[in-house]
Amino acid sequence: MPKFQFPDPDDRSINNPSTIVDSERVLNLYNQENNDDRERVTDNVKNWFKDEAKKIGWNDADFHGNGCVLSVNIQKTDNK
């Protein structure tokens, strides 16, 4: 099992559909998967992270300030 895990979109709820991934975790995930040793979140790192997020089910991955906001669309179902 890898040391660093990507956030799971299935762990989100209708009241909490997003999570923030700080730049340190973004870099750790990138370096782990790419056998690289990047020290900064560059455009290449951002693009890789966004692509990976979409592959595992996140609808949006937007970088703001010192991290990335991941969000997933969750639909409410009637449990009648």
Long-range contacts (C-beta under 8 A, 24 or more apart in sequence): 2-32, 3-28, 3-32, 4-28, 4-29, 4-32, 6-52, 6-53, 6-56, 7-58, 7-70, 8-56, 9-56, 9-57, 9-58, 9-59, 9-70, 9-72, 10-57, 12-71, 12-72, 12-74, 13-74, 14-74, 14-76, 17-71, 17-72, 17-73, 17-74, 18-69, 18-70, 18-71, 18-72, 19-69, 19-70, 19-71, 20-67, 20-68, 20-69, 20-70, 21-49, 21-67, 21-68, 21-69, 21-70, 22-66, 22-67, 23-66, 23-67, 26-67, 26-68
